[in-house]
Amino acid sequence: FPVTIAIFGICNRRIGSDRSHLTSKKKRMTLNELFKIVPARAFFKTYCPGVTMFYHKKLGYDGNGNPVSFTPEEKKQIKEGLKKMRDDLKKVKL
């Protein structure tokens, strides 16, 4: 299921006092795209310890080729885990 993140784009205009060069766009990120950035094992261990077989579920099938997916409860846990991760990232001092 997709996750919404905000991305700010800059147009090819001269930058001045006019702020119209900044536009806010929303892009939907899938779990597979997210796990290319954040290791799935670390995410589920830290933020969603109740979700089992996450590797098979993100692929869509188990070791025997049977279809599997995240349950609605697990999806809710993942959304909460993403919010916790977001809050943890906001606390990082650069």
C-alpha positions in Angstrom: 0.0 0.0 0.0 1.3 3.5 -0.8 2.7 5.9 1.6 2.4 9.7 1.1 5.4 11.9 1.3 5.8 15.6 0.4 8.5 16.7 -2.1 9.4 20.3 -2.9 10.4 21.0 -6.5 12.1 24.1 -7.8 11.1 25.5 -11.2 13.7 27.0 -13.6 12.8 30.6 -12.7 15.0 33.3 -11.3 14.9 33.2 -7.5 13.9 36.5 -5.9 11.3 37.7 -3.4 8.7 35.9 -5.4 8.1 32.5 -3.8 6.2 31.0 -6.8 9.2 29.0 -7.8 8.5 26.6 -4.8 5.8 24.1 -5.5 4.5 21.4 -3.2 3.9 18.0 -4.8 2.7 14.8 -3.3 4.2 11.6 -4.5 3.0 8.1 -3.5 5.8 5.8 -2.3 5.2 2.1 -2.3 6.6 -0.2 0.4 9.1 -1.7 -2.0 10.4 1.8 -2.8 10.6 2.6 0.9 12.6 -0.6 1.6 15.1 0.3 -1.1 16.0 3.2 1.2 15.3 1.8 4.7 16.2 -1.9 5.3 13.0 -3.9 5.9 14.5 -6.1 8.6 15.6 -3.0 10.7 12.3 -1.2 10.2 10.1 -4.2 11.2 12.3 -5.2 14.1 12.3 -1.6 15.5 8.9 -0.2 14.6 6.6 -3.2 13.8 7.7 -6.2 15.9 4.3 -7.8 15.7 4.4 -8.2 11.9 5.6 -11.6 10.9 6.8 -13.0 7.6 7.3 -9.4 6.3 9.7 -10.4 3.6 7.3 -12.8 2.0 4.4 -10.5 2.5 6.1 -7.6 0.8 7.0 -9.9 -2.2 3.4 -11.2 -2.3 4.0 -14.9 -1.9 5.5 -17.4 0.6 8.3 -19.9 0.2 5.8 -22.4 -1.4 4.5 -19.9 -3.9 1.2 -19.3 -2.1 -0.1 -15.8 -2.2 0.3 -13.8 1.1 -0.4 -10.2 2.0 -0.4 -7.9 5.0 -3.6 -8.1 7.1 -5.5 -4.9 7.9 -4.1 -5.0 11.4 -0.6 -5.3 10.1 -1.1 -2.4 7.7 -2.3 -0.3 10.6 0.9 -1.3 12.6 3.0 -0.4 9.6 1.4 3.0 9.3 2.0 3.6 13.0 5.6 2.5 12.6 6.1 4.9 9.7 4.8 7.7 11.9 7.2 6.7 14.7 10.1 6.6 12.3 9.1 10.0 11.0 9.1 11.4 14.5 12.5 9.8 15.2 13.9 11.4 12.1 12.6 14.8 13.1 14.6 14.5 16.3 17.9 14.0 14.5 20.2 17.1 14.9 22.3 18.0 11.9 
